[in-house]
C-alpha cells in the first residue's frame, strides 16, 4: 500500500464489491466513476493471455443511483483473470492504480454468484433409484465447465462427504443442448450394477456425483496466487438402501394343439411369501396384473423389507393365481388354467408357486388356458325323418374334432383335438379348447359315411372363440342291401304278391301304430325272393304286412299267419354288411405278394383261382349277413267223400271177415 488511499483487495468483501458470473467480473464502487487504462489478463498454463477489451466491447459502466458498476463481460467460465486499471481518487484527485484477480464461476446459478454459495457448478437435485438390478441416477446440469460426470460410492456419509469412496462405473460424458438446467439420466450407461458389485440387500450406501473436466475444470475460486486448479465440482450426494429385486415374465396361451393363441385380459394375482410360506406384508409384495393382447404379463419386485435383508442368495416363493371370466350363453365361462407344461391345474384358488432369488429377472412362466366351450350337435340316419324329428338318432358314434397342421410346410397332418361319443338320443357335446381350429369332424361308426346335414352350422376351419358352437349336425348316408325271401315251405313256393314293411329298431320312423296316424312306407314284392338296395345300414325290423292273390284279393290265412295277434318280425343287423366288401378289397390288394417265386403263367393262374375263391366267399358271406326269410308251411288237411250207403271197400270179403266199415285216420 503506497498511500493512505490505496485499497487492499483481499480485505474487501469480494462477493459484494467484485461479484462474478460464468462470463463476467464486475467491480462495484460508490466513488469511482470512471476507470482508465484498463487491462484484462487470463491465467494460462504457459503465458497469461491478454484480452483485448477496447476492440471487442467487453467493458461497460453502469450507475444505478447509488453505485457505479464497472463490468468486464464475454469471459470464459472457470478461469482466473487479472484486472488492472487506473482511476482518479475522489478525495485528492490523484490518479490511482488498482490490480486484483477474480475467478469466473462454473455455476449456472447466477444468484449464487453474489453470495457465498457454490461456484463450482455442482449437480443439483441429485436422486438415486434402483431398477432392474442397477442403482441409477438423475440430476440437473448446473455447470458451464464440465465435459463429463463422475460417480462414487461409500459406506459412510459425513457432512456431505464420503469416506473410503470407490468408483464403480466409468465417467459419463455428456454434451448438453442447454448448458444449464437440463435433466440428465445416464441409466445403465453409468450405474452401479448390483450383479457385479454384490451389495448386500438392506445396506445403505452413499452415492455422489460431480462435474469433471480432466484437462481444466476451473481455477480455484479462493486462490489468488499460484497455479491451484480444480478438476471437478464439489460432490452432490444422496443415500440409498439396496432393495431386493426380482421379476417374472409370464405368458398365457392355449396349448400347442390349440394353436398356442395368446389369451388377453387374464388377471394374475400374486403374493410374495417368506421361507415359511407366510405372506410378506409390504408395499410391492402383492398385486394384480393383466395379460396383454400378446398374452404376456410381468410381475416385478423392488422391495425394502427386513425379511429379505442380507439374503442375496435365498429363494422366496411367489404365489400366483389366475382368473378370467367370459360372458357366454347359457352361462358365463370360468376359464381354466394349467401349469407345469399343462400337467397341473392352477385355476382359481389353486394357483402355482414360482421361486425367486435376489436379482433373478424375467423368470419364465408359461401357463395354458385350458378353457373349453361345448362343441355340440346330433347324428341321425338319412332319409328317416318323421314328424317332430329330423330322423332316427344314432348312439355310440365316435366323434373326433381334427385340426390340420403343416409338418415342415409340406406335409399336412391331422391332429386330434378331442373325441367323444353320441348318447342314447344321438347328441354329442365335446369340450374344445378356446383358440383351437376345427378343420374336420371325423365320425366313426361301423365304417359308415357321414355328411353335414342341410341345417348344420359346421364349417371347415372354424376357429373356436367364446360363443355358442351348437347345431353341428351330421347325417349317416351309408346304405346297405337286404334280401327278403317270402316263400311257401322248403321248396320256396311263391305265396302271392307281398307287402314288406321295414323300420329301424328303436326309432319311431315308419312305426306301426293302431290306429295308423302316418302312412307307412312299404315295398311290394312279387316273387319269393327280392333284393332291396339302398336301405339304411342299421338294425332293421322287417315284417310281411299282407299277401294278395293275382286278383288282388287278400289271402287271409297266410296274411294272418304273418300278421296275427303277434306279428312275425325279423330283425337284421346291416351296420357291418360292407365288411365283406372291405375284406374282399383288402384281399384283392394283397394277393400274390411281389416276392413270389412263381412264373408269369403260374401267377396269372393263381390270380384267377384267388379271384374266384374270393367271389364265392363274398357271395356266401353276403347272403348270410343280408338275408331275411319268411316261410309259410301251411296246415295239412285230408278231404274224402262217400257215395250212397256203400260201406264195402273191397269185393274180397274173405280178407276182411266181419268188417262193417273202413275208418281212415289222417
C-alpha positions in Angstrom: 0.0 0.0 0.0 1.8 3.1 -1.2 -0.6 5.7 0.2 -3.4 6.0 2.7 -5.8 6.0 -0.2 -4.7 2.6 -1.6 -7.1 -0.3 -1.1 -6.2 -3.9 -0.1 -8.4 -6.1 -2.3 -8.1 -9.1 0.0 -9.7 -7.1 2.7 -12.7 -6.1 0.6 -15.9 -8.1 0.7 -15.2 -9.7 -2.7 -18.7 -11.2 -3.0 -20.1 -7.7 -2.5 -17.7 -5.5 -4.4 -16.4 -7.9 -7.0 -19.3 -10.3 -8.0 -18.7 -12.8 -10.7 -20.8 -14.9 -13.0 -19.7 -17.6 -15.5 -18.9 -14.9 -18.1 -18.4 -11.6 -16.2 -16.5 -9.8 -13.5 -17.9 -6.6 -12.0 -16.2 -4.0 -9.9 -18.7 -2.1 -7.7 -17.8 1.3 -6.2 -19.6 4.3 -4.7 -16.8 6.7 -5.5 -15.0 5.6 -8.6 -17.0 6.9 -11.5 -14.5 6.2 -14.3 -11.7 3.8 -14.8 -8.9 4.2 -17.3 -6.0 2.3 -18.8 -7.9 -0.9 -18.3 -6.2 -4.3 -18.9 -7.5 -7.8 -18.6 -5.3 -10.9 -18.5 -6.4 -14.5 -18.3 -4.3 -17.0 -16.5 -2.9 -19.7 -18.8 -0.5 -22.6 -18.4 2.4 -21.1 -20.2 1.8 -17.3 -20.6 -1.1 -15.3 -19.5 -3.4 -14.2 -22.3 -4.1 -10.5 -22.7 -7.7 -9.8 -23.5 -8.5 -7.0 -26.0 -11.1 -5.0 -24.1 -11.4 -1.9 -26.3 -11.7 -3.8 -29.5 -14.4 -6.2 -28.6 -16.6 -4.1 -26.4 -16.2 -6.4 -23.3 -16.3 -3.5 -20.9 -19.2 -1.3 -19.7 -20.1 1.1 -16.9 -23.5 1.5 -15.3 -24.8 3.7 -12.5 -27.9 2.6 -10.5 -28.2 5.8 -8.4 -26.0 4.7 -5.6 -23.2 2.6 -7.1 -21.1 2.5 -10.2 -20.8 -0.9 -11.8 -17.7 -1.5 -14.0 -18.4 -4.8 -15.8 -16.0 -6.9 -17.8 -18.0 -9.4 -19.9 -17.6 -12.1 -22.5 -15.3 -14.1 -20.3 -14.7 -17.8 -20.2 -16.2 -19.7 -17.2 -13.9 -21.2 -14.6 -10.8 -19.0 -15.3 -8.8 -16.6 -13.2 -8.5 -13.1 -14.6 -6.1 -10.3 -13.5 -7.9 -6.9 -13.8 -5.8 -3.7 -13.8 -7.0 -0.1 -14.2 -6.4 3.5 -13.1 -8.8 6.0 -11.6 -8.8 9.4 -10.0 -9.1 9.5 -6.3 -12.3 11.2 -5.4 -10.7 12.8 -2.3 -7.5 14.3 -3.6 -7.9 13.9 -7.3 -4.7 11.9 -7.7 -4.5 9.1 -10.2 -4.5 5.7 -8.5 -3.8 2.1 -9.9 -5.9 -0.9 -8.9 -5.0 -4.6 -9.7 -6.9 -7.6 -8.5 -7.6 -11.3 -9.5 -11.1 -12.8 -9.9 -12.2 -16.3 -11.0 -15.3 -16.6 -13.1 -17.9 -19.1 -11.9 -18.7 -22.5 -13.3 -22.2 -22.5 -11.7 -25.3 -22.0 -13.7 -26.9 -20.3 -10.6 -26.4 -16.5 -11.3 -27.9 -15.6 -8.0 -25.3 -17.7 -6.2 -22.6 -15.6 -7.8 -23.4 -12.8 -5.5 -23.3 -15.0 -2.4 -21.0 -17.5 -0.7 -22.8 -20.4 -2.3 -21.1 -23.0 -4.6 -19.4 -21.6 -7.7 -18.1 -24.9 -8.9 -21.4 -25.9 -10.6 -22.2 -29.0 -8.5 -25.1 -31.0 -10.0 -28.5 -30.2 -8.5 -31.5 -32.2 -7.4 -29.5 -35.4 -7.3 -31.7 -38.5 -7.0 -30.7 -42.2 -6.6 -33.1 -45.0 -7.5 -32.9 -48.8 -8.1 -34.3 -50.7 -11.1 -33.7 -54.0 -12.8 -30.5 -54.7 -10.8 -28.9 -51.3 -11.2 -28.6 -48.3 -8.9 -29.1 -45.4 -11.2 -29.1 -41.6 -11.0 -30.7 -38.5 -12.2 -29.7 -34.8 -11.7 -29.8 -31.4 -13.2 -26.8 -30.0 -15.1 -25.6 -26.9 -13.2 -22.1 -26.3 -14.7 -20.6 -24.5 -17.6 -17.3 -26.2 -17.2 -17.9 -30.0 -17.3 -17.2 -32.5 -20.0 -18.4 -35.5 -18.0 -19.8 -36.6 -14.7 -18.0 -38.9 -12.2 -19.7 -41.2 -9.6 -18.5 -42.7 -6.3 -19.9 -44.9 -3.6 -19.1 -45.2 0.1 -20.4 -46.9 3.2 -20.4 -43.8 5.4 -21.8 -40.4 4.9 -20.4 -37.4 6.9 -21.4 -33.8 6.3 -21.9 -34.3 2.6 -18.6 -36.1 2.0 -17.9 -39.7 1.6 -15.3 -41.8 3.4 -13.5 -44.6 1.5 -15.2 -43.7 -1.7 -14.9 -46.1 -4.6 -15.6 -45.5 -8.3 -17.9 -48.2 -9.6 -18.6 -47.0 -13.2 -16.9 -45.1 -15.9 -17.4 -41.3 -16.3 -20.5 -40.3 -18.1 -19.6 -37.9 -20.9 -22.4 -35.6 -21.9 -22.8 -32.8 -24.3 -25.7 -30.6 -23.1 -28.1 -29.0 -25.6 -28.7 -26.3 -22.9 -25.7 -25.7 -20.6 -28.0 -25.3 -17.6 -30.9 -27.0 -16.0 -31.1 -30.0 -18.4 -32.2 -33.2 -16.6 -29.6 -35.9 -17.0 -30.3 -39.6 -16.6 -27.4 -41.9 -17.6 -29.5 -45.0 -16.9 -27.3 -48.1 -17.3 -24.5 -46.2 -19.1 -23.4 -45.0 -15.7 -24.9 -47.1 -13.0 -24.0 -49.4 -10.1 -24.5 -52.9 -11.5 -25.6 -55.0 -8.4 -24.8 -58.3 -10.1 -21.1 -57.1 -10.2 -20.9 -55.2 -7.0 -22.9 -57.8 -5.0 -24.0 -55.2 -2.4 -26.0 -56.8 0.4 -29.7 -56.3 0.5 -30.8 -53.9 3.2 -27.5 -52.0 3.5 -27.4 -48.2 2.9 -24.7 -46.6 0.7 -23.8 -43.1 -0.1 -23.7 -42.2 -3.8 -22.1 -39.0 -5.0 -21.8 -37.2 -8.4 -19.6 -34.4 -9.5 -19.0 -32.5 -12.7 -15.5 -33.1 -14.1 -13.1 -31.9 -16.8 -9.8 -33.8 -16.9 -7.9 -31.1 -18.7 -9.1 -28.0 -16.8 -12.3 -27.7 -14.9 -11.7 -24.3 -13.2 -9.1 -22.3 -11.3 -9.6 -22.4 -7.6 -12.1 -19.6 -6.8 -10.4 -18.9 -3.5 -6.9 -18.9 -4.8 -5.3 -15.6 -5.7 -1.8 -16.8 -6.3 -0.2 -19.9 -7.6 -1.4 -22.5 -10.1 -4.0 -24.2 -7.9 -6.8 -25.6 -10.1 -9.9 -27.8 -9.6 -10.6 -30.9 -11.8 -14.2 -31.2 -10.7 -17.1 -29.5 -8.9 -17.9 -30.3 -5.3 -20.0 -33.5 -4.8 -23.7 -33.8 -4.8 -24.6 -36.9 -2.6 -27.6 -39.0 -1.6 -28.1 -42.1 0.4 -29.7 -45.3 -0.9 -30.6 -48.6 0.7 -30.3 -51.7 -1.5 -33.7 -53.3 -2.3 -34.5 -56.9 -3.0 -35.3 -57.2 -6.7 -36.6 -60.0 -9.0 -39.2 -60.4 -11.7 -41.3 -63.0 -13.5 -42.0 -62.9 -17.2 -45.2 -64.9 -17.9 -47.2 -65.8 -20.9 -50.7 -67.4 -21.1 -51.7 -69.2 -24.3 -53.7 -72.1 -25.5 -51.8 -75.4 -25.8 -49.8 -76.1 -28.9 -52.5 -78.4 -30.3 -54.9 -75.5 -29.9 -52.7 -73.1 -31.9 -50.7 -71.5 -29.0 -53.0 -68.5 -29.2 -52.4 -65.7 -26.7 -55.1 -65.1 -24.0 -55.8 -61.4 -23.2 -57.1 -59.9 -20.0 -56.3 -62.7 -17.6 -55.9 -61.4 -14.1 -52.8 -62.7 -12.4 -52.9 -62.0 -8.6 -49.5 -62.5 -6.9 -48.2 -62.6 -3.3 -44.5 -62.8 -2.2 -44.0 -65.3 0.7 -41.2 -65.8 3.2 -39.5 -69.1 3.5 -42.2 -70.3 5.9 -44.8 -69.6 3.2 -46.3 -66.7 5.1 -47.2 -63.7 3.1 -44.8 -60.7 3.4 -46.7 -57.6 4.2 -45.1 -54.7 2.4 -45.6 -52.3 -0.4 -45.0 -54.1 -3.7 -45.1 -57.6 -2.2 -48.5 -58.3 -3.7 -50.7 -57.0 -6.5 -52.7 -57.8 -9.6 -51.6 -57.6 -13.2 -53.4 -58.4 -16.5 -52.2 -60.1 -19.7 -51.7 -58.0 -22.8 -53.0 -58.7 -26.3 -50.0 -60.9 -26.8 -50.9 -62.9 -23.7 -47.8 -61.8 -21.7 -47.6 -60.4 -18.2 -44.8 -59.2 -15.9 -44.5 -59.3 -12.1 -41.7 -57.1 -10.7 -40.5 -56.8 -7.2 -38.4 -53.9 -5.9 -38.8 -54.3 -2.1 -37.4 -53.0 1.1 -38.3 -55.4 3.9 -36.4 -56.8 6.8 -37.3 -60.4 6.0 -35.2 -60.1 2.9 -32.1 -58.3 4.3 -28.7 -59.8 3.8 -30.0 -62.8 1.9 -28.9 -62.3 -1.7 -28.9 -66.0 -2.5 -32.0 -67.3 -0.8 -35.1 -68.3 -2.8 -38.5 -67.0 -1.9 -41.8 -68.3 -3.2 -44.4 -66.3 -5.1 -47.9 -67.5 -5.1 -49.8 -66.6 -8.4 -53.5 -67.1 -9.1 -55.2 -66.8 -12.5 -58.7 -65.7 -13.2 -60.8 -64.8 -16.2 -64.5 -64.9 -17.0 -66.1 -64.6 -20.4 -69.8 -63.8 -20.9 -71.5 -66.6 -22.9 -74.8 -68.4 -23.4 -76.2 -70.1 -21.4 -73.9 -69.1 -18.6 -70.6 -67.2 -18.0 -67.5 -69.2 -18.8 -65.0 -69.6 -16.0 -61.6 -70.1 -17.6 -59.4 -73.0 -16.5 -55.6 -72.8 -16.5 -52.8 -75.4 -16.3 -49.2 -75.0 -15.3 -46.0 -77.2 -15.4 -46.3 -77.9 -19.1 -50.1 -78.5 -18.8 -49.8 -81.2 -16.1 -51.1 -79.3 -13.1 -54.3 -77.4 -12.7 -53.6 -73.9 -11.5 -57.1 -72.4 -11.9 -58.7 -70.1 -9.4 -57.7 -70.6 -5.8 -55.3 -73.4 -6.7 -52.6 -71.2 -8.3 -49.0 -72.0 -8.7 -45.7 -71.3 -6.9 -42.6 -69.7 -8.5 -39.4 -69.4 -6.6 -37.2 -66.2 -6.9 -33.9 -65.0 -5.6 -32.4 -61.5 -5.5 -31.6 -60.2 -9.0 -33.3 -63.2 -10.7 -35.1 -61.4 -13.5 -37.6 -62.5 -16.1 -38.1 -65.9 -14.6 -40.2 -67.6 -17.3 -43.7 -69.0 -16.6 -45.8 -70.5 -19.3 -49.5 -71.0 -18.4 -52.0 -72.8 -20.6 -55.6 -71.7 -20.9 -57.5 -75.0 -21.0 -60.9 -73.3 -21.1 -63.2 -75.1 -23.4 -66.6 -74.4 -24.9 -69.1 -77.1 -25.9 -69.0 -78.1 -29.5 -72.3 -79.9 -29.9 -74.6 -81.4 -32.4 -76.5 -84.6 -33.3 -76.1 -87.5 -35.6 -79.1 -89.2 -37.3 -79.8 -91.5 -40.2 -80.5 -90.0 -43.5 -84.0 -90.4 -45.1 -85.7 -91.3 -41.8 -87.4 -88.0 -40.9 -90.8 -88.2 -39.3 -93.0 -85.6 -37.6 -91.1 -83.9 -34.8 -87.7 -85.3 -35.7 -85.1 -84.9 -38.5 -84.5 -88.6 -38.4 -83.6 -91.6 -36.3 -80.8 -90.7 -33.9 -77.7 -92.9 -33.7 -76.0 -93.6 -30.4 -72.3 -94.7 -29.8 -71.0 -92.8 -32.8 -67.4 -91.8 -32.1 -67.0 -88.1 -32.9 -63.5 -86.5 -33.1 -62.6 -82.9 -33.9 -59.5 -82.6 -36.1 -57.1 -79.8 -36.7 -54.9 -79.8 -39.8 -51.3 -78.9 -39.2 -48.4 -78.4 -41.5 -45.3 -80.6 -41.0 -42.4 -78.7 -42.3 -44.6 -76.6 -44.5 -45.1 -79.5 -46.9 -46.9 -82.5 -45.4 -50.3 -81.8 -43.8 -51.2 -83.9 -40.8 -54.5 -84.1 -38.9 -54.2 -83.6 -35.2 -57.0 -84.8 -32.9 -58.3 -82.1 -30.6 -60.9 -84.1 -28.6 -63.1 -87.2 -29.1 -66.4 -88.4 -27.6 -69.5 -90.4 -28.4 -73.1 -89.7 -29.1 -75.5 -90.5 -26.4 -78.8 -92.5 -26.5 -80.5 -89.5 -28.0 -77.9 -89.2 -30.8 -76.4 -85.9 -29.4 -72.8 -85.2 -28.6 -71.1 -82.3 -26.8 -67.3 -82.1 -26.9 -65.2 -79.6 -24.8 -62.9 -77.9 -27.3 -60.3 -75.5 -26.1 -60.7 -71.9 -27.0 -58.3 -70.9 -29.7 -58.5 -74.3 -31.5 -59.3 -74.6 -35.1 -61.7 -77.3 -36.2 -60.9 -78.3 -39.8 -62.7 -81.6 -39.8 -65.2 -83.6 -37.8 -64.4 -87.3 -38.0 -67.3 -89.7 -37.3 -66.7 -93.3 -36.8 -69.5 -95.9 -36.8 -69.1 -99.3 -38.4 -67.3 -97.7 -41.3 -70.3 -95.5 -42.3 -70.1 -92.3 -44.3 -71.4 -89.1 -42.8 -72.1 -85.7 -44.2 -73.2 -82.4 -42.6 -77.0 -82.1 -42.5 -78.6 -79.3 -44.6 -79.3 -77.4 -41.3 -75.8 -77.9 -39.9 -73.8 -74.9 -38.8 -70.4 -76.6 -39.2 -67.8 -75.0 -41.5 -64.3 -76.3 -42.0 -61.7 -74.2 -40.4 -63.8 -72.9 -37.6 -61.6 -71.0 -35.0 -63.1 -71.5 -31.6 -63.7 -68.4 -29.6 -66.1 -67.5 -26.8 -69.6 -68.2 -28.0 -72.1 -70.9 -29.0 -71.0 -73.8 -31.1 -74.1 -76.0 -31.4 -76.1 -77.5 -34.2 -73.1 -79.2 -35.8 -75.3 -82.0 -37.1 -74.3 -84.8 -39.3 -76.3 -87.4 -41.4 -75.4 -91.1 -41.8 -75.8 -91.7 -45.5 -74.5 -95.2 -45.5 -76.8 -97.6 -47.3 -77.0 -101.4 -47.3 -78.6 -104.2 -49.2 -81.1 -106.7 -47.8 -82.5 -109.9 -49.4 -86.0 -110.7 -48.4 -87.4 -114.2 -49.1 -91.2 -114.8 -48.6 -91.8 -118.4 -49.5 -94.0 -121.4 -49.0 -92.3 -124.4 -47.5 -88.8 -125.6 -48.1 -89.4 -125.7 -51.8 -89.6 -121.8 -51.8 -93.1 -121.7 -53.4 -94.5 -118.4 -54.4 -97.2 -117.3 -52.0 -98.5 -114.2 -53.8 -97.8 -110.5 -54.0 -96.3 -109.5 -50.7 -96.3 -106.1 -48.9 -93.0 -105.7 -47.0 -92.5 -103.2 -44.2 -89.2 -102.1 -42.7 -88.3 -99.9 -39.8 -85.3 -99.0 -37.7 -85.1 -100.6 -34.3 -85.8 -98.2 -31.5 -87.0 -95.4 -33.8 -90.5 -94.1 -34.5 -89.8 -93.7 -38.1 -92.2 -95.9 -40.1 -93.6 -97.3 -36.9 -96.7 -99.4 -37.0 -99.4 -97.9 -34.7 -103.0 -98.6 -34.1 -104.6 -96.5 -35.4 -102.1 -95.7 -38.0 -101.6 -91.9 -37.8 -98.9 -91.7 -40.5 -98.8 -93.6 -43.8 -96.3 -96.4 -43.7 -93.5 -96.7 -46.3 -93.8 -100.3 -47.7 -92.4 -102.3 -50.5 -94.3 -104.6 -52.9 -92.6 -108.0 -53.6 -94.0 -110.1 -56.4 -91.6 -113.1 -56.3 -90.5 -115.3 -53.5 -87.1 -113.5 -53.4 -86.2 -109.9 -53.8 -83.1 -107.7 -53.2 -83.6 -104.3 -51.7 -80.8 -101.9 -52.3 -80.2 -98.5 -50.5 -81.9 -99.3 -47.2 -80.5 -97.7 -44.1 -77.4 -99.6 -42.9 -78.7 -100.2 -39.4 -80.7 -102.6 -37.2 -83.9 -103.2 -39.2 -87.2 -104.7 -38.2 -88.8 -106.4 -41.2 -92.3 -107.9 -41.4 -94.8 -109.1 -44.0 -97.9 -107.0 -43.8 -100.1 -109.0 -46.2 -100.2 -111.5 -49.1 -102.5 -111.0 -52.1 -103.5 -113.3 -54.9 -103.5 -112.5 -58.6 -106.9 -110.9 -58.3 -105.5 -108.6 -55.6 -107.6 -110.3 -53.0 -106.1 -110.7 -49.6 -105.1 -114.3 -48.8 -106.3 -114.1 -45.3 -105.0 -117.3 -43.8 -101.5 -116.6 -45.0 -101.6 -112.9 -44.1 -102.9 -113.8 -40.7 -100.0 -116.2 -40.3 -97.6 -113.3 -40.7 -99.8 -110.6 -39.0 -101.7 -112.4 -36.3 -102.0 -111.3 -32.8 -98.2 -111.3 -32.6 -96.8 -110.3 -36.0 -93.7 -112.1 -37.1 -90.8 -109.6 -37.1 -87.4 -110.4 -38.3 -84.5 -108.2 -37.0 -81.4 -107.9 -39.1 -78.2 -106.1 -38.4 -77.0 -104.3 -41.5 -74.5 -102.0 -39.8 -71.5 -104.1 -40.9 -72.7 -105.5 -44.2 -69.9 -103.7 -46.0 -67.4 -105.7 -44.0 -67.4 -108.4 -46.7 -66.7 -105.9 -49.4 -63.9 -104.3 -47.5 -62.4 -107.7 -46.7 -62.5 -108.6 -50.4 -60.9 -105.4 -51.4 -58.1 -105.8 -48.9 -57.6 -109.4 -50.0 -57.5 -108.4 -53.7 -55.0 -105.7 -52.9 -52.7 -108.1 -51.1 -53.0 -111.2 -53.2 -49.8 -112.6 -54.7 -47.0 -110.6 -53.0 -44.2 -109.2 -55.1 -41.6 -111.6 -53.7 -43.4 -114.7 -55.2 -41.1 -117.2 -56.9 -43.8 -118.4 -59.4 -43.5 -117.6 -63.1 -45.8 -115.3 -65.0 -48.2 -118.1 -66.3 -48.5 -119.7 -62.9 -49.0 -116.2 -61.3 -51.9 -115.5 -63.7 -53.5 -118.8 -62.8 -53.1 -118.1 -59.2 -54.7 -114.8 -59.6 -57.7 -116.3 -61.3 -58.1 -119.0 -58.7 -57.9 -116.5 -55.9 -60.4 -114.2 -57.5 -62.9 -117.0 -57.9 -62.4 -118.1 -54.4 -62.9 -114.6 -53.1 -66.1 -114.0 -55.1 -67.5 -117.3 -53.8 -66.6 -116.3 -50.2 -68.1 -112.9 -50.7 -71.4 -114.3 -52.0 -71.7 -116.7 -49.2 -71.0 -114.1 -46.6 -73.3 -111.5 -48.1 -76.3 -113.9 -48.3 -75.7 -115.0 -44.7 -75.5 -111.4 -43.5 -78.2 -109.8 -45.6 -80.9 -112.5 -45.9 -84.2 -112.3 -44.1 -86.5 -115.3 -44.7 -90.3 -115.6 -44.1 -91.6 -119.2 -44.6 -95.2 -120.3 -44.6 -95.5 -124.1 -44.3 -99.3 -124.3 -44.3 -101.7 -126.7 -42.4 -102.1 -130.4 -43.6 -105.8 -131.3 -44.5 -107.3 -134.7 -45.7 -110.5 -134.4 -47.6 -112.6 -137.5 -48.8 -116.3 -138.3 -49.8 -118.6 -141.4 -49.8 -121.1 -142.4 -52.4 -124.6 -143.7 -51.2 -124.7 -146.3 -48.4 -122.0 -148.4 -49.8 -119.8 -149.3 -47.0 -117.9 -152.2 -48.6 -114.5 -151.0 -49.5 -113.5 -154.3 -51.3 -115.0 -157.3 -53.1 -112.6 -159.5 -51.3 -114.9 -160.2 -48.3 -112.8 -163.1 -47.2 -110.0 -160.7 -46.5 -112.0 -158.5 -44.1 -114.3 -161.1 -42.5 -116.9 -159.5 -40.4 -115.9 -155.9 -41.3 -118.7 -153.4 -41.2 -116.8 -150.2 -42.2 -113.5 -148.7 -43.0 -112.0 -145.9 -41.0 -109.3 -143.6 -42.4 -107.2 -141.8 -39.9 -105.0 -138.9 -41.1 
